[in-house]
Amino acid sequence: MYLKQKKDGHLVEVLGLNDLVNPIHTQVIGRLHYGEEMQEPDKFPKTELIFPSGEALPRCWMDVHYRDQELHR
């Protein structure tokens, strides 16, 4: 899956989808798609990534407490 960095718009190939959808993990392992040579895998904070369309990542991927209000009703 490809995501985009907010600050510069470079594409990041996410190598660990489980890390991406797990709200406990704050970073994902990915590879920048920038330049002619394949880049080495690196860690990217989820807060700095968006979908290539410009949409934010779903809250349930980022916040472990995203449904806490529903439990208190």
N, C-alpha and C positions, 0 to 999 in steps of 0.2 A: 504494500500500500504506500502511496506517496502522499506526503503532507508538505506544506509550505511554511517556511520560517516567516514570522510576522515582520521582523526588522528589515530583511533584505529581499524576500521573495524567492530565495533559493529552494529548490525541491529537496526533500529528504525522503529517502527510501526507508521505511520503517521495517526493521528486520525482526522485531519481536512483537507480534500482534497481541500476545497475551499481556505484555507490559502496557500496551496502549489502552486496552479496555479495562484493565485493573485499576480502580481508583486509588488503591494503596500505593501504587508505584507512581512516583512524580516525574520519572524520566523514562525515555525509551532509547533503545539502541537503534541507531540508524546510520545511513551513509549519505553524505551530501552528493548530489548530482550537479557538480559544478566543475567546469574545466574539462580537459580532454581525457585525463587519466581517472580511473576509478579511485575514489577516496577510501581511506581506512574507516572502519566502523567507529562511531563515537557516541557519547551520551548526549541527548537533547532533552531539555526540560519541556514537559507537555504544555506549560503555560506560554511557551514561545512558538507553538505550532498551531496552524490552522489548516483547514481543507484547501486544496488548490482553488476552489471556487470563492474563497474568502470567508466562508462560514466558520464559526468557532467550533471547537470540539464539543461533543455532548457533555453536559454537566456530570452525568453518571460515570463518565470516564475519568473525571478530574476530582470529584468531591465524594469522599466515602460517606458523608452525612447528607447526601442529597435528598433522602426521603425521611429524615428524622421528624419533620413536622407532621407527616402523615401518621406516624406511630403514636404521637401524643394526642391525637384526636379521639 
